Amino acid sequence: MAPRRLRPREAAAWLAEHGCPGSLATLESWRCLGRGPAFYRIGRRIAYDVADLEAFAAGQRCETVDSIDVGANKAGAAGRP
């Protein structure tokens, strides 16, 4: 089965739905700067693979001191008798 590819407008909507920055204009800018999710150029058309968008969205997660402490506290509490 061929990977599902989205047009830029659909990709921007997908990113917004998954809580990532990425308006249509942002995607255009990122392509020019060599940033953002991987994309395909098929002739004059641009397409984004859903798997590439998922990987990009997963990479946008940032750990903070509070989120690391919360995770450690939960793990420590679970291991106590």
mmJSON file of the N, C-alpha and C atoms, coordinates in Angstrom:
{"data_MODEL":{"atom_site":{
"group_PDB":["ATOM","ATOM","ATOM","ATOM","ATOM","ATOM","ATOM","ATOM","ATOM","ATOM","ATOM","ATOM","ATOM","ATOM","ATOM","ATOM","ATOM","ATOM","ATOM","ATOM","ATOM","ATOM","ATOM","ATOM","ATOM","ATOM","ATOM","ATOM","ATOM","ATOM","ATOM","ATOM","ATOM","ATOM","ATOM","ATOM","ATOM","ATOM","ATOM","ATOM","ATOM","ATOM","ATOM","ATOM","ATOM","ATOM","ATOM","ATOM","ATOM","ATOM","ATOM","ATOM","ATOM","ATOM","ATOM","ATOM","ATOM","ATOM","ATOM","ATOM","ATOM","ATOM","ATOM","ATOM","ATOM","ATOM","ATOM","ATOM","ATOM","ATOM","ATOM","ATOM","ATOM","ATOM","ATOM","ATOM","ATOM","ATOM","ATOM","ATOM","ATOM","ATOM","ATOM","ATOM","ATOM","ATOM","ATOM","ATOM","ATOM","ATOM","ATOM","ATOM","ATOM","ATOM","ATOM","ATOM","ATOM","ATOM","ATOM","ATOM","ATOM","ATOM","ATOM","ATOM","ATOM","ATOM","ATOM","ATOM","ATOM","ATOM","ATOM","ATOM","ATOM","ATOM","ATOM","ATOM","ATOM","ATOM","ATOM","ATOM","ATOM","ATOM","ATOM","ATOM","ATOM","ATOM","ATOM","ATOM","ATOM","ATOM","ATOM","ATOM","ATOM","ATOM","ATOM","ATOM","ATOM","ATOM","ATOM","ATOM","ATOM","ATOM","ATOM","ATOM","ATOM","ATOM","ATOM","ATOM","ATOM","ATOM","ATOM","ATOM","ATOM","ATOM","ATOM","ATOM","ATOM","ATOM","ATOM","ATOM","ATOM","ATOM","ATOM","ATOM","ATOM","ATOM","ATOM","ATOM","ATOM","ATOM","ATOM","ATOM","ATOM","ATOM","ATOM","ATOM","ATOM","ATOM","ATOM","ATOM","ATOM","ATOM","ATOM","ATOM","ATOM","ATOM","ATOM","ATOM","ATOM","ATOM","ATOM","ATOM","ATOM","ATOM","ATOM","ATOM","ATOM","ATOM","ATOM","ATOM","ATOM","ATOM","ATOM","ATOM","ATOM","ATOM","ATOM","ATOM","ATOM","ATOM","ATOM","ATOM","ATOM","ATOM","ATOM","ATOM","ATOM","ATOM","ATOM","ATOM","ATOM","ATOM","ATOM","ATOM","ATOM","ATOM","ATOM","ATOM","ATOM","ATOM","ATOM","ATOM","ATOM","ATOM","ATOM","ATOM","ATOM","ATOM","ATOM","ATOM","ATOM","ATOM","ATOM"],
"id":[1,2,3,4,5,6,7,8,9,10,11,12,13,14,15,16,17,18,19,20,21,22,23,24,25,26,27,28,29,30,31,32,33,34,35,36,37,38,39,40,41,42,43,44,45,46,47,48,49,50,51,52,53,54,55,56,57,58,59,60,61,62,63,64,65,66,67,68,69,70,71,72,73,74,75,76,77,78,79,80,81,82,83,84,85,86,87,88,89,90,91,92,93,94,95,96,97,98,99,100,101,102,103,104,105,106,107,108,109,110,111,112,113,114,115,116,117,118,119,120,121,122,123,124,125,126,127,128,129,130,131,132,133,134,135,136,137,138,139,140,141,142,143,144,145,146,147,148,149,150,151,152,153,154,155,156,157,158,159,160,161,162,163,164,165,166,167,168,169,170,171,172,173,174,175,176,177,178,179,180,181,182,183,184,185,186,187,188,189,190,191,192,193,194,195,196,197,198,199,200,201,202,203,204,205,206,207,208,209,210,211,212,213,214,215,216,217,218,219,220,221,222,223,224,225,226,227,228,229,230,231,232,233,234,235,236,237,238,239,240,241,242,243],
"type_symbol":["N","C","C","N","C","C","N","C","C","N","C","C","N","C","C","N","C","C","N","C","C","N","C","C","N","C","C","N","C","C","N","C","C","N","C","C","N","C","C","N","C","C","N","C","C","N","C","C","N","C","C","N","C","C","N","C","C","N","C","C","N","C","C","N","C","C","N","C","C","N","C","C","N","C","C","N","C","C","N","C","C","N","C","C","N","C","C","N","C","C","N","C","C","N","C","C","N","C","C","N","C","C","N","C","C","N","C","C","N","C","C","N","C","C","N","C","C","N","C","C","N","C","C","N","C","C","N","C","C","N","C","C","N","C","C","N","C","C","N","C","C","N","C","C","N","C","C","N","C","C","N","C","C","N","C","C","N","C","C","N","C","C","N","C","C","N","C","C","N","C","C","N","C","C","N","C","C","N","C","C","N","C","C","N","C","C","N","C","C","N","C","C","N","C","C","N","C","C","N","C","C","N","C","C","N","C","C","N","C","C","N","C","C","N","C","C","N","C","C","N","C","C","N","C","C","N","C","C","N","C","C","N","C","C","N","C","C","N","C","C","N","C","C"],
"label_atom_id":["N","CA","C","N","CA","C","N","CA","C","N","CA","C","N","CA","C","N","CA","C","N","CA","C","N","CA","C","N","CA","C","N","CA","C","N","CA","C","N","CA","C","N","CA","C","N","CA","C","N","CA","C","N","CA","C","N","CA","C","N","CA","C","N","CA","C","N","CA","C","N","CA","C","N","CA","C","N","CA","C","N","CA","C","N","CA","C","N","CA","C","N","CA","C","N","CA","C","N","CA","C","N","CA","C","N","CA","C","N","CA","C","N","CA","C","N","CA","C","N","CA","C","N","CA","C","N","CA","C","N","CA","C","N","CA","C","N","CA","C","N","CA","C","N","CA","C","N","CA","C","N","CA","C","N","CA","C","N","CA","C","N","CA","C","N","CA","C","N","CA","C","N","CA","C","N","CA","C","N","CA","C","N","CA","C","N","CA","C","N","CA","C","N","CA","C","N","CA","C","N","CA","C","N","CA","C","N","CA","C","N","CA","C","N","CA","C","N","CA","C","N","CA","C","N","CA","C","N","CA","C","N","CA","C","N","CA","C","N","CA","C","N","CA","C","N","CA","C","N","CA","C","N","CA","C","N","CA","C","N","CA","C","N","CA","C","N","CA","C","N","CA","C","N","CA","C","N","CA","C","N","CA","C"],
"label_alt_id":[null,null,null,null,null,null,null,null,null,null,null,null,null,null,null,null,null,null,null,null,null,null,null,null,null,null,null,null,null,null,null,null,null,null,null,null,null,null,null,null,null,null,null,null,null,null,null,null,null,null,null,null,null,null,null,null,null,null,null,null,null,null,null,null,null,null,null,null,null,null,null,null,null,null,null,null,null,null,null,null,null,null,null,null,null,null,null,null,null,null,null,null,null,null,null,null,null,null,null,null,null,null,null,null,null,null,null,null,null,null,null,null,null,null,null,null,null,null,null,null,null,null,null,null,null,null,null,null,null,null,null,null,null,null,null,null,null,null,null,null,null,null,null,null,null,null,null,null,null,null,null,null,null,null,null,null,null,null,null,null,null,null,null,null,null,null,null,null,null,null,null,null,null,null,null,null,null,null,null,null,null,null,null,null,null,null,null,null,null,null,null,null,null,null,null,null,null,null,null,null,null,null,null,null,null,null,null,null,null,null,null,null,null,null,null,null,null,null,null,null,null,null,null,null,null,null,null,null,null,null,null,null,null,null,null,null,null,null,null,null,null,null,null],
"label_comp_id":["MET","MET","MET","ALA","ALA","ALA","PRO","PRO","PRO","ARG","ARG","ARG","ARG","ARG","ARG","LEU","LEU","LEU","ARG","ARG","ARG","PRO","PRO","PRO","ARG","ARG","ARG","GLU","GLU","GLU","ALA","ALA","ALA","ALA","ALA","ALA","ALA","ALA","ALA","TRP","TRP","TRP","LEU","LEU","LEU","ALA","ALA","ALA","GLU","GLU","GLU","HIS","HIS","HIS","GLY","GLY","GLY","CYS","CYS","CYS","PRO","PRO","PRO","GLY","GLY","GLY","SER","SER","SER","LEU","LEU","LEU","ALA","ALA","ALA","THR","THR","THR","LEU","LEU","LEU","GLU","GLU","GLU","SER","SER","SER","TRP","TRP","TRP","ARG","ARG","ARG","CYS","CYS","CYS","LEU","LEU","LEU","GLY","GLY","GLY","ARG","ARG","ARG","GLY","GLY","GLY","PRO","PRO","PRO","ALA","ALA","ALA","PHE","PHE","PHE","TYR","TYR","TYR","ARG","ARG","ARG","ILE","ILE","ILE","GLY","GLY","GLY","ARG","ARG","ARG","ARG","ARG","ARG","ILE","ILE","ILE","ALA","ALA","ALA","TYR","TYR","TYR","ASP","ASP","ASP","VAL","VAL","VAL","ALA","ALA","ALA","ASP","ASP","ASP","LEU","LEU","LEU","GLU","GLU","GLU","ALA","ALA","ALA","PHE","PHE","PHE","ALA","ALA","ALA","ALA","ALA","ALA","GLY","GLY","GLY","GLN","GLN","GLN","ARG","ARG","ARG","CYS","CYS","CYS","GLU","GLU","GLU","THR","THR","THR","VAL","VAL","VAL","ASP","ASP","ASP","SER","SER","SER","ILE","ILE","ILE","ASP","ASP","ASP","VAL","VAL","VAL","GLY","GLY","GLY","ALA","ALA","ALA","ASN","ASN","ASN","LYS","LYS","LYS","ALA","ALA","ALA","GLY","GLY","GLY","ALA","ALA","ALA","ALA","ALA","ALA","GLY","GLY","GLY","ARG","ARG","ARG","PRO","PRO","PRO"],
"label_asym_id":["A","A","A","A","A","A","A","A","A","A","A","A","A","A","A","A","A","A","A","A","A","A","A","A","A","A","A","A","A","A","A","A","A","A","A","A","A","A","A","A","A","A","A","A","A","A","A","A","A","A","A","A","A","A","A","A","A","A","A","A","A","A","A","A","A","A","A","A","A","A","A","A","A","A","A","A","A","A","A","A","A","A","A","A","A","A","A","A","A","A","A","A","A","A","A","A","A","A","A","A","A","A","A","A","A","A","A","A","A","A","A","A","A","A","A","A","A","A","A","A","A","A","A","A","A","A","A","A","A","A","A","A","A","A","A","A","A","A","A","A","A","A","A","A","A","A","A","A","A","A","A","A","A","A","A","A","A","A","A","A","A","A","A","A","A","A","A","A","A","A","A","A","A","A","A","A","A","A","A","A","A","A","A","A","A","A","A","A","A","A","A","A","A","A","A","A","A","A","A","A","A","A","A","A","A","A","A","A","A","A","A","A","A","A","A","A","A","A","A","A","A","A","A","A","A","A","A","A","A","A","A","A","A","A","A","A","A","A","A","A","A","A","A"],
"label_entity_id":["1","1","1","1","1","1","1","1","1","1","1","1","1","1","1","1","1","1","1","1","1","1","1","1","1","1","1","1","1","1","1","1","1","1","1","1","1","1","1","1","1","1","1","1","1","1","1","1","1","1","1","1","1","1","1","1","1","1","1","1","1","1","1","1","1","1","1","1","1","1","1","1","1","1","1","1","1","1","1","1","1","1","1","1","1","1","1","1","1","1","1","1","1","1","1","1","1","1","1","1","1","1","1","1","1","1","1","1","1","1","1","1","1","1","1","1","1","1","1","1","1","1","1","1","1","1","1","1","1","1","1","1","1","1","1","1","1","1","1","1","1","1","1","1","1","1","1","1","1","1","1","1","1","1","1","1","1","1","1","1","1","1","1","1","1","1","1","1","1","1","1","1","1","1","1","1","1","1","1","1","1","1","1","1","1","1","1","1","1","1","1","1","1","1","1","1","1","1","1","1","1","1","1","1","1","1","1","1","1","1","1","1","1","1","1","1","1","1","1","1","1","1","1","1","1","1","1","1","1","1","1","1","1","1","1","1","1","1","1","1","1","1","1"],
"label_seq_id":[1,1,1,2,2,2,3,3,3,4,4,4,5,5,5,6,6,6,7,7,7,8,8,8,9,9,9,10,10,10,11,11,11,12,12,12,13,13,13,14,14,14,15,15,15,16,16,16,17,17,17,18,18,18,19,19,19,20,20,20,21,21,21,22,22,22,23,23,23,24,24,24,25,25,25,26,26,26,27,27,27,28,28,28,29,29,29,30,30,30,31,31,31,32,32,32,33,33,33,34,34,34,35,35,35,36,36,36,37,37,37,38,38,38,39,39,39,40,40,40,41,41,41,42,42,42,43,43,43,44,44,44,45,45,45,46,46,46,47,47,47,48,48,48,49,49,49,50,50,50,51,51,51,52,52,52,53,53,53,54,54,54,55,55,55,56,56,56,57,57,57,58,58,58,59,59,59,60,60,60,61,61,61,62,62,62,63,63,63,64,64,64,65,65,65,66,66,66,67,67,67,68,68,68,69,69,69,70,70,70,71,71,71,72,72,72,73,73,73,74,74,74,75,75,75,76,76,76,77,77,77,78,78,78,79,79,79,80,80,80,81,81,81],
"pdbx_PDB_ins_code":[null,null,null,null,null,null,null,null,null,null,null,null,null,null,null,null,null,null,null,null,null,null,null,null,null,null,null,null,null,null,null,null,null,null,null,null,null,null,null,null,null,null,null,null,null,null,null,null,null,null,null,null,null,null,null,null,null,null,null,null,null,null,null,null,null,null,null,null,null,null,null,null,null,null,null,null,null,null,null,null,null,null,null,null,null,null,null,null,null,null,null,null,null,null,null,null,null,null,null,null,null,null,null,null,null,null,null,null,null,null,null,null,null,null,null,null,null,null,null,null,null,null,null,null,null,null,null,null,null,null,null,null,null,null,null,null,null,null,null,null,null,null,null,null,null,null,null,null,null,null,null,null,null,null,null,null,null,null,null,null,null,null,null,null,null,null,null,null,null,null,null,null,null,null,null,null,null,null,null,null,null,null,null,null,null,null,null,null,null,null,null,null,null,null,null,null,null,null,null,null,null,null,null,null,null,null,null,null,null,null,null,null,null,null,null,null,null,null,null,null,null,null,null,null,null,null,null,null,null,null,null,null,null,null,null,null,null,null,null,null,null,null,null],
"Cartn_x":[0.853,0.0,0.899,0.619,1.405,1.142,2.185,1.975,1.004,0.235,-0.733,-0.004,-0.21,0.431,-0.625,-0.291,-1.208,-0.661,-1.561,-1.186,-0.843,-0.136,0.276,-0.874,-2.002,-3.134,-3.623,-3.688,-4.102,-3.067,-1.778,-0.712,-0.763,-1.022,-1.139,-2.303,-3.411,-4.575,-4.235,-3.517,-3.124,-2.251,-1.265,-0.382,-1.165,-2.071,-2.88,-3.735,-4.281,-5.118,-4.307,-3.014,-2.149,-1.343,-1.765,-1.177,0.198,0.54,1.85,1.681,2.71,2.664,2.797,2.232,2.397,1.243,1.063,0.055,0.582,-0.248,0.171,1.372,1.316,2.431,3.695,3.53,4.68,5.33,4.535,5.084,5.837,5.28,5.96,7.311,7.316,8.549,9.566,9.129,10.025,10.642,9.845,10.394,11.524,11.349,12.39,13.635,13.456,14.571,15.184,14.595,15.09,14.76,13.65,13.21,11.878,11.339,10.013,10.019,8.824,8.723,9.239,9.695,10.143,8.971,9.27,8.216,8.715,7.78,8.086,7.726,8.564,8.256,7.971,6.738,6.307,5.935,6.887,6.697,6.676,5.597,5.438,4.647,4.185,3.351,4.187,3.701,4.333,3.398,3.982,3.187,3.944,3.192,3.751,3.236,4.146,3.786,3.263,2.176,1.612,2.627,3.399,4.419,5.465,5.832,6.79,6.195,4.906,4.241,4.18,3.896,3.853,5.224,6.281,7.634,7.99,7.613,7.876,7.128,5.856,5.054,5.64,6.11,6.704,7.995,8.732,9.988,9.805,8.593,8.332,8.128,8.057,7.838,9.085,8.923,10.038,9.829,10.845,10.802,11.122,10.408,10.699,11.107,11.666,12.06,10.839,9.713,8.507,7.998,8.022,7.506,8.425,9.727,10.659,10.466,10.316,10.101,8.816,7.763,6.479,6.629,7.299,7.503,8.339,9.373,10.224,9.453,8.621,7.837,6.836,6.212,5.257,5.965,7.139,7.884,8.357,8.817,9.286,8.158,7.0,5.854,5.351,5.436,4.944,5.836,7.126,8.055,8.118,7.405,7.448,6.498,6.892,6.007,4.821],
"Cartn_y":[-1.183,0.0,1.247,2.162,3.392,4.297,5.016,5.936,7.046,7.486,8.554,9.885,10.641,11.952,13.046,14.141,15.265,16.476,17.242,18.53,19.497,20.592,21.518,22.017,22.352,22.837,21.732,20.503,19.375,19.099,19.226,19.001,20.047,21.297,22.358,22.067,21.601,21.253,20.065,19.077,17.906,18.335,19.198,19.668,20.428,21.304,22.072,21.137,20.11,19.131,18.391,18.236,17.51,18.449,19.713,20.663,21.191,21.168,21.66,22.956,23.803,24.998,24.568,25.295,24.926,25.371,26.666,27.155,26.91,27.14,26.989,27.889,29.128,30.065,29.594,29.022,28.51,27.364,26.448,25.33,25.828,26.839,27.407,28.0,28.736,29.353,28.286,27.267,26.2,25.488,25.253,24.593,25.417,26.721,27.605,27.625,27.479,27.533,26.16,25.109,23.762,23.262,23.714,23.338,22.62,22.251,21.645,20.186,19.633,18.214,17.953,16.718,16.306,16.392,16.656,16.755,16.19,15.955,15.473,16.548,16.696,17.577,16.643,16.642,15.785,16.714,16.908,17.925,19.277,20.011,21.317,21.212,20.024,19.838,19.437,19.828,19.494,18.543,17.525,16.569,16.203,15.965,15.555,14.166,13.277,11.936,12.019,11.342,11.383,10.866,9.841,9.312,10.377,11.202,12.281,13.352,13.645,14.619,14.091,12.792,12.19,12.268,11.968,12.038,13.471,14.431,15.833,16.25,15.874,16.237,15.618,14.388,13.724,14.415,14.94,15.622,16.999,17.53,18.864,18.861,17.683,17.577,18.036,18.911,19.422,19.034,18.436,18.099,19.348,19.549,20.636,20.026,20.825,20.327,19.757,20.443,19.975,18.66,18.512,17.274,16.1,16.344,15.267,14.867,15.859,15.568,14.798,15.16,14.477,13.026,12.77,11.414,10.607,11.219,10.533,10.244,11.201,10.987,9.857,9.784,8.7,7.362,7.28,6.029,5.64,6.632,6.343,5.893,6.511,6.148,4.753,4.363,3.056,1.956,2.241,1.219,1.072,1.924,1.858,0.77,0.108,-0.937,-0.353],
"Cartn_z":[0.0,0.0,0.0,-0.877,-0.995,0.211,0.671,1.794,1.411,2.4,2.151,2.143,1.089,0.966,0.959,1.638,1.763,1.027,0.452,-0.144,0.995,0.703,1.776,2.654,2.063,2.863,3.818,3.331,4.174,5.258,4.897,5.868,6.983,6.633,7.633,8.581,8.037,8.862,9.769,9.234,10.018,11.188,10.921,11.988,13.057,12.633,13.588,14.443,13.819,14.53,15.588,15.349,16.281,17.177,17.244,18.174,17.812,16.537,16.096,15.32,15.384,14.541,13.097,12.205,10.806,9.933,9.791,8.853,7.44,6.456,5.065,4.78,5.238,5.026,5.745,6.935,7.681,6.925,6.402,5.633,4.4,3.725,2.554,2.958,4.042,4.53,4.917,5.66,6.071,4.868,3.828,2.633,2.037,1.972,1.411,2.285,3.594,4.537,4.814,4.253,4.503,5.9,6.454,7.798,7.71,8.874,8.929,8.521,8.331,7.979,6.566,6.352,5.018,4.046,2.784,1.778,0.462,-0.445,-1.787,-2.789,-3.785,-4.906,-6.08,-6.52,-7.621,-8.772,-9.675,-10.705,-10.025,-10.212,-9.553,-8.265,-7.942,-6.748,-5.545,-4.383,-3.108,-2.375,-1.737,-0.964,0.308,1.37,2.655,2.981,3.343,3.768,5.205,5.5,6.851,7.87,7.516,8.437,8.755,7.776,8.01,8.916,8.747,9.623,11.05,11.202,12.54,13.206,12.458,13.006,13.389,12.554,12.847,14.114,14.22,15.392,16.654,16.577,17.743,18.157,17.204,17.498,18.087,18.072,18.6,20.11,20.719,22.157,22.893,23.846,24.639,26.099,26.684,28.111,28.91,29.985,30.911,32.245,33.109,34.421,35.137,35.043,35.715,35.134,33.82,33.231,33.532,33.629,33.968,35.428,36.328,37.748,37.975,37.276,37.434,37.017,35.898,35.431,36.409,36.984,37.945,39.226,39.662,40.886,40.72,39.552,39.301,39.306,38.679,38.618,40.021,40.799,42.145,43.049,42.917,43.765,43.428,42.162,41.754,42.289,42.486,42.947,44.458,45.203,46.673,47.164,48.282,48.85,49.561],
"occupancy":[1.0,1.0,1.0,1.0,1.0,1.0,1.0,1.0,1.0,1.0,1.0,1.0,1.0,1.0,1.0,1.0,1.0,1.0,1.0,1.0,1.0,1.0,1.0,1.0,1.0,1.0,1.0,1.0,1.0,1.0,1.0,1.0,1.0,1.0,1.0,1.0,1.0,1.0,1.0,1.0,1.0,1.0,1.0,1.0,1.0,1.0,1.0,1.0,1.0,1.0,1.0,1.0,1.0,1.0,1.0,1.0,1.0,1.0,1.0,1.0,1.0,1.0,1.0,1.0,1.0,1.0,1.0,1.0,1.0,1.0,1.0,1.0,1.0,1.0,1.0,1.0,1.0,1.0,1.0,1.0,1.0,1.0,1.0,1.0,1.0,1.0,1.0,1.0,1.0,1.0,1.0,1.0,1.0,1.0,1.0,1.0,1.0,1.0,1.0,1.0,1.0,1.0,1.0,1.0,1.0,1.0,1.0,1.0,1.0,1.0,1.0,1.0,1.0,1.0,1.0,1.0,1.0,1.0,1.0,1.0,1.0,1.0,1.0,1.0,1.0,1.0,1.0,1.0,1.0,1.0,1.0,1.0,1.0,1.0,1.0,1.0,1.0,1.0,1.0,1.0,1.0,1.0,1.0,1.0,1.0,1.0,1.0,1.0,1.0,1.0,1.0,1.0,1.0,1.0,1.0,1.0,1.0,1.0,1.0,1.0,1.0,1.0,1.0,1.0,1.0,1.0,1.0,1.0,1.0,1.0,1.0,1.0,1.0,1.0,1.0,1.0,1.0,1.0,1.0,1.0,1.0,1.0,1.0,1.0,1.0,1.0,1.0,1.0,1.0,1.0,1.0,1.0,1.0,1.0,1.0,1.0,1.0,1.0,1.0,1.0,1.0,1.0,1.0,1.0,1.0,1.0,1.0,1.0,1.0,1.0,1.0,1.0,1.0,1.0,1.0,1.0,1.0,1.0,1.0,1.0,1.0,1.0,1.0,1.0,1.0,1.0,1.0,1.0,1.0,1.0,1.0,1.0,1.0,1.0,1.0,1.0,1.0,1.0,1.0,1.0,1.0,1.0,1.0],
"B_iso_or_equiv":[0.0,0.0,0.0,0.0,0.0,0.0,0.0,0.0,0.0,0.0,0.0,0.0,0.0,0.0,0.0,0.0,0.0,0.0,0.0,0.0,0.0,0.0,0.0,0.0,0.0,0.0,0.0,0.0,0.0,0.0,0.0,0.0,0.0,0.0,0.0,0.0,0.0,0.0,0.0,0.0,0.0,0.0,0.0,0.0,0.0,0.0,0.0,0.0,0.0,0.0,0.0,0.0,0.0,0.0,0.0,0.0,0.0,0.0,0.0,0.0,0.0,0.0,0.0,0.0,0.0,0.0,0.0,0.0,0.0,0.0,0.0,0.0,0.0,0.0,0.0,0.0,0.0,0.0,0.0,0.0,0.0,0.0,0.0,0.0,0.0,0.0,0.0,0.0,0.0,0.0,0.0,0.0,0.0,0.0,0.0,0.0,0.0,0.0,0.0,0.0,0.0,0.0,0.0,0.0,0.0,0.0,0.0,0.0,0.0,0.0,0.0,0.0,0.0,0.0,0.0,0.0,0.0,0.0,0.0,0.0,0.0,0.0,0.0,0.0,0.0,0.0,0.0,0.0,0.0,0.0,0.0,0.0,0.0,0.0,0.0,0.0,0.0,0.0,0.0,0.0,0.0,0.0,0.0,0.0,0.0,0.0,0.0,0.0,0.0,0.0,0.0,0.0,0.0,0.0,0.0,0.0,0.0,0.0,0.0,0.0,0.0,0.0,0.0,0.0,0.0,0.0,0.0,0.0,0.0,0.0,0.0,0.0,0.0,0.0,0.0,0.0,0.0,0.0,0.0,0.0,0.0,0.0,0.0,0.0,0.0,0.0,0.0,0.0,0.0,0.0,0.0,0.0,0.0,0.0,0.0,0.0,0.0,0.0,0.0,0.0,0.0,0.0,0.0,0.0,0.0,0.0,0.0,0.0,0.0,0.0,0.0,0.0,0.0,0.0,0.0,0.0,0.0,0.0,0.0,0.0,0.0,0.0,0.0,0.0,0.0,0.0,0.0,0.0,0.0,0.0,0.0,0.0,0.0,0.0,0.0,0.0,0.0,0.0,0.0,0.0,0.0,0.0,0.0],
"pdbx_formal_charge":[null,null,null,null,null,null,null,null,null,null,null,null,null,null,null,null,null,null,null,null,null,null,null,null,null,null,null,null,null,null,null,null,null,null,null,null,null,null,null,null,null,null,null,null,null,null,null,null,null,null,null,null,null,null,null,null,null,null,null,null,null,null,null,null,null,null,null,null,null,null,null,null,null,null,null,null,null,null,null,null,null,null,null,null,null,null,null,null,null,null,null,null,null,null,null,null,null,null,null,null,null,null,null,null,null,null,null,null,null,null,null,null,null,null,null,null,null,null,null,null,null,null,null,null,null,null,null,null,null,null,null,null,null,null,null,null,null,null,null,null,null,null,null,null,null,null,null,null,null,null,null,null,null,null,null,null,null,null,null,null,null,null,null,null,null,null,null,null,null,null,null,null,null,null,null,null,null,null,null,null,null,null,null,null,null,null,null,null,null,null,null,null,null,null,null,null,null,null,null,null,null,null,null,null,null,null,null,null,null,null,null,null,null,null,null,null,null,null,null,null,null,null,null,null,null,null,null,null,null,null,null,null,null,null,null,null,null,null,null,null,null,null,null],
"auth_seq_id":[1,1,1,2,2,2,3,3,3,4,4,4,5,5,5,6,6,6,7,7,7,8,8,8,9,9,9,10,10,10,11,11,11,12,12,12,13,13,13,14,14,14,15,15,15,16,16,16,17,17,17,18,18,18,19,19,19,20,20,20,21,21,21,22,22,22,23,23,23,24,24,24,25,25,25,26,26,26,27,27,27,28,28,28,29,29,29,30,30,30,31,31,31,32,32,32,33,33,33,34,34,34,35,35,35,36,36,36,37,37,37,38,38,38,39,39,39,40,40,40,41,41,41,42,42,42,43,43,43,44,44,44,45,45,45,46,46,46,47,47,47,48,48,48,49,49,49,50,50,50,51,51,51,52,52,52,53,53,53,54,54,54,55,55,55,56,56,56,57,57,57,58,58,58,59,59,59,60,60,60,61,61,61,62,62,62,63,63,63,64,64,64,65,65,65,66,66,66,67,67,67,68,68,68,69,69,69,70,70,70,71,71,71,72,72,72,73,73,73,74,74,74,75,75,75,76,76,76,77,77,77,78,78,78,79,79,79,80,80,80,81,81,81],
"auth_comp_id":["MET","MET","MET","ALA","ALA","ALA","PRO","PRO","PRO","ARG","ARG","ARG","ARG","ARG","ARG","LEU","LEU","LEU","ARG","ARG","ARG","PRO","PRO","PRO","ARG","ARG","ARG","GLU","GLU","GLU","ALA","ALA","ALA","ALA","ALA","ALA","ALA","ALA","ALA","TRP","TRP","TRP","LEU","LEU","LEU","ALA","ALA","ALA","GLU","GLU","GLU","HIS","HIS","HIS","GLY","GLY","GLY","CYS","CYS","CYS","PRO","PRO","PRO","GLY","GLY","GLY","SER","SER","SER","LEU","LEU","LEU","ALA","ALA","ALA","THR","THR","THR","LEU","LEU","LEU","GLU","GLU","GLU","SER","SER","SER","TRP","TRP","TRP","ARG","ARG","ARG","CYS","CYS","CYS","LEU","LEU","LEU","GLY","GLY","GLY","ARG","ARG","ARG","GLY","GLY","GLY","PRO","PRO","PRO","ALA","ALA","ALA","PHE","PHE","PHE","TYR","TYR","TYR","ARG","ARG","ARG","ILE","ILE","ILE","GLY","GLY","GLY","ARG","ARG","ARG","ARG","ARG","ARG","ILE","ILE","ILE","ALA","ALA","ALA","TYR","TYR","TYR","ASP","ASP","ASP","VAL","VAL","VAL","ALA","ALA","ALA","ASP","ASP","ASP","LEU","LEU","LEU","GLU","GLU","GLU","ALA","ALA","ALA","PHE","PHE","PHE","ALA","ALA","ALA","ALA","ALA","ALA","GLY","GLY","GLY","GLN","GLN","GLN","ARG","ARG","ARG","CYS","CYS","CYS","GLU","GLU","GLU","THR","THR","THR","VAL","VAL","VAL","ASP","ASP","ASP","SER","SER","SER","ILE","ILE","ILE","ASP","ASP","ASP","VAL","VAL","VAL","GLY","GLY","GLY","ALA","ALA","ALA","ASN","ASN","ASN","LYS","LYS","LYS","ALA","ALA","ALA","GLY","GLY","GLY","ALA","ALA","ALA","ALA","ALA","ALA","GLY","GLY","GLY","ARG","ARG","ARG","PRO","PRO","PRO"],
"auth_asym_id":["A","A","A","A","A","A","A","A","A","A","A","A","A","A","A","A","A","A","A","A","A","A","A","A","A","A","A","A","A","A","A","A","A","A","A","A","A","A","A","A","A","A","A","A","A","A","A","A","A","A","A","A","A","A","A","A","A","A","A","A","A","A","A","A","A","A","A","A","A","A","A","A","A","A","A","A","A","A","A","A","A","A","A","A","A","A","A","A","A","A","A","A","A","A","A","A","A","A","A","A","A","A","A","A","A","A","A","A","A","A","A","A","A","A","A","A","A","A","A","A","A","A","A","A","A","A","A","A","A","A","A","A","A","A","A","A","A","A","A","A","A","A","A","A","A","A","A","A","A","A","A","A","A","A","A","A","A","A","A","A","A","A","A","A","A","A","A","A","A","A","A","A","A","A","A","A","A","A","A","A","A","A","A","A","A","A","A","A","A","A","A","A","A","A","A","A","A","A","A","A","A","A","A","A","A","A","A","A","A","A","A","A","A","A","A","A","A","A","A","A","A","A","A","A","A","A","A","A","A","A","A","A","A","A","A","A","A","A","A","A","A","A","A"],
"auth_atom_id":["N","CA","C","N","CA","C","N","CA","C","N","CA","C","N","CA","C","N","CA","C","N","CA","C","N","CA","C","N","CA","C","N","CA","C","N","CA","C","N","CA","C","N","CA","C","N","CA","C","N","CA","C","N","CA","C","N","CA","C","N","CA","C","N","CA","C","N","CA","C","N","CA","C","N","CA","C","N","CA","C","N","CA","C","N","CA","C","N","CA","C","N","CA","C","N","CA","C","N","CA","C","N","CA","C","N","CA","C","N","CA","C","N","CA","C","N","CA","C","N","CA","C","N","CA","C","N","CA","C","N","CA","C","N","CA","C","N","CA","C","N","CA","C","N","CA","C","N","CA","C","N","CA","C","N","CA","C","N","CA","C","N","CA","C","N","CA","C","N","CA","C","N","CA","C","N","CA","C","N","CA","C","N","CA","C","N","CA","C","N","CA","C","N","CA","C","N","CA","C","N","CA","C","N","CA","C","N","CA","C","N","CA","C","N","CA","C","N","CA","C","N","CA","C","N","CA","C","N","CA","C","N","CA","C","N","CA","C","N","CA","C","N","CA","C","N","CA","C","N","CA","C","N","CA","C","N","CA","C","N","CA","C","N","CA","C","N","CA","C","N","CA","C","N","CA","C","N","CA","C","N","CA","C"],
"pdbx_PDB_model_num":[1,1,1,1,1,1,1,1,1,1,1,1,1,1,1,1,1,1,1,1,1,1,1,1,1,1,1,1,1,1,1,1,1,1,1,1,1,1,1,1,1,1,1,1,1,1,1,1,1,1,1,1,1,1,1,1,1,1,1,1,1,1,1,1,1,1,1,1,1,1,1,1,1,1,1,1,1,1,1,1,1,1,1,1,1,1,1,1,1,1,1,1,1,1,1,1,1,1,1,1,1,1,1,1,1,1,1,1,1,1,1,1,1,1,1,1,1,1,1,1,1,1,1,1,1,1,1,1,1,1,1,1,1,1,1,1,1,1,1,1,1,1,1,1,1,1,1,1,1,1,1,1,1,1,1,1,1,1,1,1,1,1,1,1,1,1,1,1,1,1,1,1,1,1,1,1,1,1,1,1,1,1,1,1,1,1,1,1,1,1,1,1,1,1,1,1,1,1,1,1,1,1,1,1,1,1,1,1,1,1,1,1,1,1,1,1,1,1,1,1,1,1,1,1,1,1,1,1,1,1,1,1,1,1,1,1,1,1,1,1,1,1,1]
}}}
